[in-house]
Amino acid sequence: MKLKSLFTASALTLATLAACAQVEVQNVWARATVKGQMATGAFMTLTAKDGAKLVGGSSPAAGVTQVHEMKMEGSVMKMAEVKGGLDLPAGKAVELKPGGYHIMLMDLKAPLTKDSTVPLTLVFKDAKGAESKLELKVPVAATAPGGTAAPAMDHATHAKPAASH
């Protein structure tokens, strides 16, 4: 009986890994924080082979992890959770970057220090609604890969998970 359970668990793990292999992740990084800062962003480029939706995430480093969008409405910068998930069209690279779509890590348990890593699990749904997870170890940096300074993002409104926009 134990062998059957082990085989089933292994098959589920392989199925999850196979589903995740359909989403390629490049240029992943999270912005370093300072003491007392309760939120930050994680950024990357995602390419889904057959199309998918990024519907969420989690990290032991944060109490709340959400897919967010930052955009300008007139002269006001607004940031909010992407309800229903972020579409990843088949074969098209979707960039999560400062000033646009990104992963928000809120209610941080401790500062994220430069040159460390933070675990991050991304949750995807395919066209049939099947959910898969992809686990990452995200490098923490003060600037985007390649040394280009990324625009600052004001995460002060995300000091508490229940903060409204």
N, C-alpha and C positions, 0 to 999 in steps of 0.2 A: 504494500500500500504506500509506503514512504517513497519508493522508487517512482511510482506513478505520479505522486504529488510533486516530486522533484522534477520529473520530466515535464509536467504541465507548467510548472513555474518557469523552467528553462525555455519552453516553447513560447510562453507569454513574453518573457524578456527578449527573446530573439525577434518576435513579431514587433515589439515596440521599437527595438533597435532598427529593424528593417524599415519601419515607417518613418523613423526619424532620419534615416540615411537619405530620405527623399528631400530633406531641407538642408541646404548647405549654408554654413555660417562662416563669415569672413570678417576680418577687422574688428573683432569684438574687444570692447574695453568699457570700464566704468570710471566715472570721475571720482578722484580722491576727495575726501571731506576733511573738515577741521573739527576739533572738539566742539560738541554741542550741536553740530549740524545734524538734522534728523532725516534728511532725504538727499538722494542723488540720482543720477541717471546712468543707465547702461546703454551702450550704442553698438551697432553692428550692421552688417549687410546680410540679408536673408534671401536665398533663392530656392524656391520650391519647384522641384522637377515637374510634378503634375498639378501644381496649384494646391493651396491650403489656406488656412487662417491661423494667425497667431492669436490665441484666445486668452492667454494669461501666462503666469509664471509664479515661481516661489523662490525664496532664498532664506536659509537659516540666519542670514545677516540682517534681515528686515522683517518687520511685523506685517507689512503689506507690500505686495509686488503687483504692479499693474502696467498694462500697455497704455501709453499716453500719447497725446498729440499736443504740440505747442503751435499756435498760429496767431497771426495778427488779425484783429477785427477792427478795422479803422486804425486808430493809433493806440489801441489797447492790445497787449499781449495776453492771450488766454491759454491756459493749459487744462486739459481734462482727460479723463479716462476714455479710451476708445471702446464704446459699448458694442458688444457683438463680435469683437475681434477685428484684427487688421488683415485685410485680404493680401495674399501672396500669389499673384497671378502666375500661371505655369511658365517656368523658364525665365521670368523677369526678376531682376535683382531689385529688392526693396530696401532702401537705406534707412536705418534708424539712426538719427543724428541729432546733435544739439540744434534746437530751433525747429524741430519737426517731430516725427514719430520717435519714440524712445521707450525704454523700460524704466519705470519709476520704482525705486527702492525707497520705501518710506518707513518711518518708525524704526530707524536703524538701531541695532543693539550696541554698536560701537563704531567709532570712526573707521572709514575705509582708508588705509594708508597707501601712499604711492609705493609701487613696486611689490605690493602684495597681490593676492588673488581673492576673489569672492565666488562661492558656489552659486550658480543660478540654474534653475530648471525652467525651461520654456515648454509651454503646452500648446499643441497644434491640433487642429481638426481638419480632416480631409473632406473632399466633396461629399462623401457618404456619411459624414458625421463621426467617423471613428477618431478617437482621441489618441494622441501619442505625446510622449515627453522626450525632451532632449536635455541632458545634463551637461553643463559647461563649467569650466573654471575660468572665470573672467579676470584678466589682468586689470589692476587698478592703476590709473595714471592721472597726472594733472592736465595732460593735453592729449589730443587725438593721436593715434599712431602716425608716424611720419613727422612728428614734431610740430605740426600746425596747431596753433592755439585755436581752441574751439570757443564759440561764443559762450559767455556765462549764462547759466540758467538760474533764475531766482526760484529756489525751491522753498522759500520761507513759508509759503502758504501751505506746505505739506508737512508742517511740524507735527501734526497729529493726524492719524488715519481718517478721522471724521471731518477734517477740514473741508470747507466748501470752496468752490471756485467762484 
